[in-house]
Amino acid sequence: MSIVTLPFGPQHPALEEPEHFRFKVDGEIIVDVEVRLGYLHRGIERLMTTKSYIQNIYLSERICGICNVAHTTCYTQTVEQLAGVEAPPRAQYLRLIVNELARIHSHLLIIGLAAEEIGFETMFMWIWRDREIVMRLMEELTGNRVMSGYNTIGGVRRDATEKFINMFKKKTPVLKESFEQIKKVFEEDPIVRKRFVDVGILKKADAISLSAVGPTARGSKVLIDVRYDDPYQAYKEIPINVITYDEGDSWARMMVRVDELFESLRLIEESIEKMPKGDYRKTFPRRLPEGESIGRVEAPRGELIYHLISKGGEKPFRIKVRTPTFSNLLPIATTFKGETIADIPAILISVDPCFCCTERIEIVDINKGKVWYTSRRELSRLYRRDQK
């Protein structure tokens, strides 16, 4: 056996984000993998301690562009919990609607990219066509296509108009027909099945022991979903059906997302029908009391957690963000072993990784074996020294 180290990255083998995987291969077979992060660390958690609670809404939104609604929902919930403020009932339904629209957008995006990765360009274009419908619905509701700027502390910034409601009802049959076609392709197309079925298997026991979340866990028959386990906002009134698959392979992870497209449409439809009248926003105190709070939501990729510590005042003392991709990297690393080099993009994209929201960095003094804390000024000084 001759083991060769094969580097993938920091260019992404499936998506346009930087990360680094070091695969150890024996011929075409993967025998081990090492995940290396830190290429896109932006210091957002530290930056949030210098901004006001309102300013941090927009900063949290930029942790991940695709999951921006989930991030602002989790952040505002966490702040509201500490401030003792609860969003009005109508706002809670509007938050559900915007979160499920964002979930459909996210799932369509990754399903389309998965099709592109295996050379199915036609399906990629089908999905991009229908994704545009969702983007226009998002724009009509929030005023923006991607970075919605919709959630705020105490509610949402805009109410749902009759134009949006009528537009959604008109487009729902179109989207359902498209989703049925996507599901049929994943169930019947021989090329799709060849590339995803029995590839990158994550066993249920491993998914649980390694703390997988979201569709990655649900594709391995793990019944885990924050909307079901710990209902928040209007999910308390509109229960969800948790989608799971038994197979645990890349196909099962993609099929969870396909089925969730239908479930998200149902949740939006019921929210529109049951949404109460009234205010969609209330005021909140600019200065928060001393204390801490933890909030969590089900982002498109899985459980997203915010931990807020306040020492009192208009700015947080500390904010910690635990993103779903961070939890899924260790479980998915185990699924590469025994697969071929050609399977790497298909396995990786089945997790729907987002490295811009996952990146962490820790500076270690290798001589003393201790973590080294530094400042931006010190890093700049070291950089200038090394350039001489």
C-alpha positions as CSV (number, residue, x, y, z in Angstrom):
1,M,0.0,0.0,0.0
2,S,1.4,3.4,-1.0
3,I,-0.3,6.4,0.8
4,V,-0.2,9.7,-1.0
5,T,-1.4,13.0,0.6
6,L,-3.8,14.9,-1.8
7,P,-4.5,18.5,-0.9
8,F,-7.9,19.9,-1.8
9,G,-8.0,23.7,-1.2
10,P,-7.9,26.3,-0.1
11,Q,-10.1,26.4,-3.2
12,H,-13.3,24.6,-2.6
13,P,-13.8,21.3,-4.5
14,A,-17.5,22.0,-4.8
15,L,-18.3,25.6,-3.9
16,E,-16.5,28.9,-4.2
17,E,-15.3,29.2,-0.6
18,P,-11.8,28.7,0.8
19,E,-11.0,25.7,3.0
20,H,-8.4,23.0,3.0
21,F,-8.9,19.2,3.1
22,R,-5.9,16.9,3.1
23,F,-6.9,13.5,1.8
24,K,-4.6,10.5,2.3
25,V,-5.3,8.2,-0.6
26,D,-4.2,4.7,-1.7
27,G,-4.5,4.9,-5.5
28,E,-8.1,6.2,-5.9
29,I,-9.3,5.1,-2.5
30,I,-9.5,7.6,0.4
31,V,-8.1,6.2,3.6
32,D,-8.1,9.3,5.8
33,V,-8.9,13.0,5.8
34,E,-7.8,16.1,7.8
35,V,-9.9,19.3,7.8
36,R,-8.1,22.6,8.1
37,L,-10.0,25.8,8.7
38,G,-9.2,29.4,9.3
39,Y,-8.8,30.9,5.8
40,L,-11.8,33.2,6.1
41,H,-11.8,34.2,9.7
42,R,-13.2,37.7,10.0
43,G,-13.3,38.4,13.7
44,I,-17.1,39.1,13.7
45,E,-17.7,37.9,17.2
46,R,-15.1,40.4,18.5
47,L,-16.4,43.2,16.3
48,M,-19.9,42.7,17.7
49,T,-18.7,43.7,21.1
50,T,-17.8,47.2,19.8
51,K,-21.3,47.8,18.2
52,S,-24.7,48.5,19.6
53,Y,-27.4,45.8,19.7
54,I,-29.2,47.4,16.7
55,Q,-25.9,47.6,14.6
56,N,-25.2,43.9,15.4
57,I,-28.4,42.9,13.6
58,Y,-26.7,43.8,10.3
59,L,-23.4,42.3,11.4
60,S,-24.9,39.0,12.3
61,E,-26.7,39.0,9.0
62,R,-23.4,39.1,7.2
63,I,-22.0,36.0,9.0
64,C,-23.6,34.0,6.2
65,G,-25.4,35.5,3.2
66,I,-27.5,32.5,2.4
67,C,-28.5,31.9,6.1
68,N,-28.8,35.6,6.9
69,V,-32.4,35.3,8.0
70,A,-31.6,32.4,10.4
71,H,-28.8,34.4,11.9
72,T,-30.8,37.6,12.5
73,T,-33.7,35.5,13.9
74,C,-31.5,33.8,16.4
75,Y,-29.7,37.0,17.3
76,T,-32.8,39.0,17.8
77,Q,-34.5,36.2,19.8
78,T,-31.4,36.0,22.1
79,V,-31.4,39.8,22.7
80,E,-35.2,39.8,23.3
81,Q,-34.9,37.0,25.8
82,L,-32.4,39.1,27.8
83,A,-34.3,42.3,27.4
84,G,-37.6,40.7,28.5
85,V,-39.3,41.6,25.3
86,E,-41.4,39.3,23.2
87,A,-42.2,40.0,19.5
88,P,-45.9,40.5,18.8
89,P,-47.8,37.4,17.6
90,R,-48.1,38.7,14.0
91,A,-44.3,39.3,13.9
92,Q,-43.7,35.7,15.0
93,Y,-45.8,34.4,12.0
94,L,-43.9,36.8,9.7
95,R,-40.6,35.5,11.0
96,L,-41.7,32.0,10.3
97,I,-42.7,32.9,6.7
98,V,-39.4,34.7,6.0
99,N,-37.4,31.8,7.5
100,E,-39.1,29.2,5.4
101,L,-38.7,31.3,2.2
102,A,-35.0,31.5,3.0
103,R,-34.9,27.7,3.7
104,I,-36.5,27.1,0.2
105,H,-33.9,29.4,-1.4
106,S,-31.0,27.7,0.4
107,H,-32.2,24.2,-0.4
108,L,-32.8,25.0,-4.1
109,L,-29.3,26.6,-4.2
110,I,-27.5,23.5,-2.9
111,I,-29.6,21.1,-4.9
112,G,-28.8,23.1,-8.1
113,L,-25.1,23.1,-7.3
114,A,-25.2,19.4,-6.6
115,A,-26.7,18.8,-10.0
116,E,-23.9,21.0,-11.5
117,E,-21.2,19.0,-9.7
118,I,-22.3,15.8,-11.4
119,G,-22.6,17.4,-14.8
120,F,-26.4,17.7,-14.8
121,E,-26.5,21.3,-16.2
122,T,-30.1,21.1,-17.4
123,M,-31.4,20.5,-13.9
124,F,-29.1,23.2,-12.6
125,M,-30.8,25.7,-14.9
126,W,-34.3,24.4,-14.0
127,I,-33.6,25.1,-10.4
128,W,-32.1,28.5,-11.0
129,R,-35.2,29.4,-12.9
130,D,-37.5,28.5,-10.0
131,R,-35.1,29.9,-7.4
132,E,-35.8,33.3,-9.1
133,I,-39.5,33.0,-8.1
134,V,-38.4,32.6,-4.5
135,M,-36.1,35.5,-4.7
136,R,-38.8,37.8,-6.0
137,L,-41.2,36.6,-3.2
138,M,-38.4,37.5,-0.7
139,E,-38.0,40.9,-2.3
140,E,-41.7,41.6,-2.2
141,L,-41.9,40.7,1.5
142,T,-38.7,42.2,2.8
143,G,-37.6,44.7,0.2
144,N,-34.4,42.8,-0.6
145,R,-33.5,39.7,-2.5
146,V,-30.7,38.2,-0.4
147,M,-29.6,40.3,2.6
148,S,-33.2,40.8,3.8
149,G,-32.6,43.2,6.7
150,Y,-36.1,42.1,7.8
151,N,-35.7,41.0,11.5
152,T,-35.3,43.6,14.2
153,I,-35.3,43.4,18.0
154,G,-38.9,43.4,18.9
155,G,-40.3,42.1,15.7
156,V,-39.9,42.7,11.9
157,R,-39.4,45.8,9.8
158,R,-42.3,45.4,7.4
159,D,-45.7,43.8,7.3
160,A,-46.8,41.3,4.6
161,T,-48.8,43.1,2.0
162,E,-51.8,41.7,0.0
163,K,-49.6,41.9,-3.1
164,F,-47.1,39.5,-1.4
165,I,-49.9,37.1,-0.3
166,N,-51.5,37.0,-3.7
167,M,-48.2,36.6,-5.4
168,F,-47.3,33.6,-3.1
169,K,-50.6,31.9,-3.7
170,K,-50.2,32.4,-7.5
171,K,-46.7,30.9,-7.5
172,T,-47.3,28.0,-5.1
173,P,-48.6,25.6,-7.8
174,V,-45.7,26.5,-10.0
175,L,-43.2,25.8,-7.2
176,K,-44.9,22.5,-6.2
177,E,-44.8,21.2,-9.8
178,S,-41.1,22.1,-10.0
179,F,-40.3,20.4,-6.7
180,E,-42.1,17.2,-7.9
181,Q,-39.9,17.2,-10.9
182,I,-36.8,17.6,-8.8
183,K,-37.9,14.7,-6.6
184,K,-38.6,12.5,-9.6
185,V,-35.1,13.1,-11.0
186,F,-33.4,12.2,-7.7
187,E,-35.6,9.1,-7.3
188,E,-35.3,7.8,-10.9
189,D,-32.4,9.3,-12.8
190,P,-29.7,6.6,-13.1
191,I,-26.8,9.1,-13.2
192,V,-28.0,11.0,-10.1
193,R,-28.5,7.7,-8.2
194,K,-25.1,6.4,-9.3
195,R,-23.3,9.5,-8.0
196,F,-25.2,9.8,-4.7
197,V,-26.7,6.5,-3.6
198,D,-24.5,4.5,-1.2
199,V,-21.8,7.2,-1.3
200,G,-20.6,8.9,1.8
201,I,-22.6,6.8,4.3
202,L,-23.0,8.3,7.8
203,K,-24.4,5.7,10.2
204,K,-27.0,6.8,12.7
205,A,-24.8,6.0,15.7
206,D,-22.0,8.1,14.2
207,A,-24.3,11.0,13.5
208,I,-25.4,11.0,17.1
209,S,-22.0,10.5,18.7
210,L,-20.3,13.1,16.5
211,S,-23.1,15.6,17.0
212,A,-24.4,16.0,13.4
213,V,-27.2,18.5,12.9
214,G,-29.8,19.5,10.3
215,P,-30.3,17.5,7.1
216,T,-27.0,15.8,7.6
217,A,-28.3,14.1,10.8
218,R,-31.9,13.7,9.5
219,G,-30.5,11.8,6.4
220,S,-29.2,9.2,8.9
221,K,-32.6,8.7,10.6
222,V,-31.8,11.1,13.5
223,L,-35.0,12.9,14.5
224,I,-33.5,16.3,15.3
225,D,-34.9,19.7,14.4
226,V,-35.1,22.8,16.7
227,R,-38.5,23.7,15.2
228,Y,-39.8,20.3,16.6
229,D,-37.6,19.8,19.7
230,D,-37.8,23.3,21.0
231,P,-40.5,25.2,19.1
232,Y,-40.0,29.0,18.8
233,Q,-42.2,31.8,17.5
234,A,-45.1,30.6,15.4
235,Y,-43.7,27.0,15.2
236,K,-45.5,26.6,18.5
237,E,-48.8,27.0,16.7
238,I,-47.9,25.3,13.4
239,P,-46.2,22.0,14.2
240,I,-43.7,20.7,11.6
241,N,-43.3,17.3,10.1
242,V,-39.6,16.3,10.6
243,I,-38.3,14.7,7.4
244,T,-35.9,11.8,7.9
245,Y,-34.3,9.1,5.7
246,D,-32.8,5.8,6.7
247,E,-30.0,5.4,4.2
248,G,-27.5,7.8,5.7
249,D,-25.8,8.4,2.3
250,S,-25.3,11.5,0.1
251,W,-28.6,10.7,-1.7
252,A,-30.6,10.6,1.6
253,R,-29.1,14.0,2.7
254,M,-30.2,15.6,-0.6
255,M,-33.7,13.9,-0.4
256,V,-34.2,15.4,3.1
257,R,-33.8,18.8,1.5
258,V,-36.0,18.0,-1.5
259,D,-38.9,16.9,0.8
260,E,-38.4,19.9,3.0
261,L,-39.2,22.1,0.1
262,F,-42.8,20.9,0.2
263,E,-42.8,21.2,4.0
264,S,-41.7,24.8,3.9
265,L,-44.4,25.7,1.4
266,R,-47.0,24.1,3.7
267,L,-45.7,26.0,6.7
268,I,-45.9,29.3,4.8
269,E,-49.4,28.5,3.5
270,E,-50.7,27.8,7.0
271,S,-48.9,30.8,8.4
272,I,-50.7,33.1,5.9
273,E,-54.0,31.6,6.8
274,K,-53.6,31.7,10.6
275,M,-51.6,34.9,10.9
276,P,-53.3,37.2,13.5
277,K,-53.8,40.9,12.9
278,G,-52.1,43.5,15.0
279,D,-48.7,45.1,15.4
280,Y,-45.6,43.6,13.8
281,R,-43.0,45.4,16.0
282,K,-42.6,46.8,19.4
283,T,-40.0,49.0,21.1
284,F,-37.2,47.6,23.2
285,P,-34.8,49.3,25.7
286,R,-31.5,50.4,24.2
287,R,-29.6,49.5,27.4
288,L,-29.8,45.8,28.4
289,P,-29.5,44.6,31.9
290,E,-26.5,42.5,33.1
291,G,-26.9,38.8,32.4
292,E,-26.7,36.2,29.7
293,S,-29.0,34.4,27.3
294,I,-28.9,31.6,24.8
295,G,-31.0,31.3,21.6
296,R,-31.2,28.6,19.0
297,V,-33.0,28.2,15.7
298,E,-33.1,25.6,12.9
299,A,-31.1,27.2,10.1
300,P,-31.2,25.5,6.6
301,R,-28.1,23.6,7.5
302,G,-29.1,22.7,11.1
303,E,-29.1,24.0,14.6
304,L,-27.7,27.5,15.0
305,I,-26.8,28.8,18.5
306,Y,-26.1,32.3,19.8
307,H,-24.8,32.9,23.3
308,L,-25.0,36.5,24.6
309,I,-23.3,37.9,27.7
310,S,-24.1,41.4,28.8
311,K,-22.5,43.5,31.5
312,G,-25.2,46.1,31.1
313,G,-25.3,49.0,28.7
314,E,-25.8,49.5,24.9
315,K,-23.2,46.9,23.7
316,P,-22.8,43.2,24.4
317,F,-19.8,42.1,26.4
318,R,-19.5,38.8,24.5
319,I,-21.3,37.0,21.7
320,K,-20.6,33.4,20.7
321,V,-22.0,31.9,17.5
322,R,-22.1,28.1,16.9
323,T,-23.0,27.4,13.3
324,P,-24.3,24.1,11.9
325,T,-21.5,23.5,9.5
326,F,-19.0,23.6,12.4
327,S,-20.9,20.7,13.9
328,N,-21.2,18.7,10.7
329,L,-17.5,18.8,9.6
330,L,-16.3,16.1,11.9
331,P,-19.2,13.7,11.1
332,I,-18.8,14.1,7.4
333,A,-15.0,13.7,7.5
334,T,-15.6,10.1,8.5
335,T,-17.8,9.4,5.5
336,F,-14.9,10.0,3.0
337,K,-13.0,7.0,4.1
338,G,-13.3,4.1,1.7
339,E,-14.7,6.3,-1.1
340,T,-12.9,7.4,-4.2
341,I,-11.4,10.7,-5.1
342,A,-14.2,11.3,-7.7
343,D,-16.8,11.1,-4.9
344,I,-15.3,14.0,-2.9
345,P,-17.4,16.9,-4.4
346,A,-20.7,14.9,-4.2
347,I,-20.1,13.9,-0.5
348,L,-19.1,17.4,0.5
349,I,-21.9,19.2,-1.3
350,S,-24.4,16.8,0.3
351,V,-23.6,18.4,3.7
352,D,-24.2,21.9,2.2
353,P,-21.1,23.3,3.9
354,C,-20.8,27.1,4.6
355,F,-17.2,28.0,5.5
356,C,-17.7,31.7,5.7
357,C,-19.8,31.2,8.8
358,T,-17.7,28.3,10.2
359,E,-14.2,29.7,10.3
360,R,-12.4,29.9,13.6
361,I,-8.8,30.7,14.4
362,E,-6.6,30.0,17.4
363,I,-3.0,31.2,17.6
364,V,-0.8,28.8,19.5
365,D,2.7,29.4,20.8
366,I,4.2,26.1,19.7
367,N,7.2,26.5,22.0
368,K,5.2,26.9,25.1
369,G,2.1,25.0,24.0
370,K,-0.2,27.9,25.0
371,V,-2.9,29.8,23.2
372,W,-1.6,33.2,22.2
373,Y,-4.0,36.2,22.3
374,T,-3.1,39.1,20.2
375,S,-4.5,42.4,18.7
376,R,-5.0,43.6,15.2
377,R,-2.2,46.2,15.8
378,E,0.2,43.4,16.8
379,L,-0.7,41.3,13.8
380,S,-0.1,44.3,11.5
381,R,3.3,44.9,13.2
382,L,4.3,41.3,12.6
383,Y,3.2,41.4,9.0
384,R,5.3,44.6,8.4
385,R,8.3,42.9,10.0
386,D,8.0,39.8,7.9
387,Q,7.8,41.9,4.7
388,K,11.2,43.6,5.3
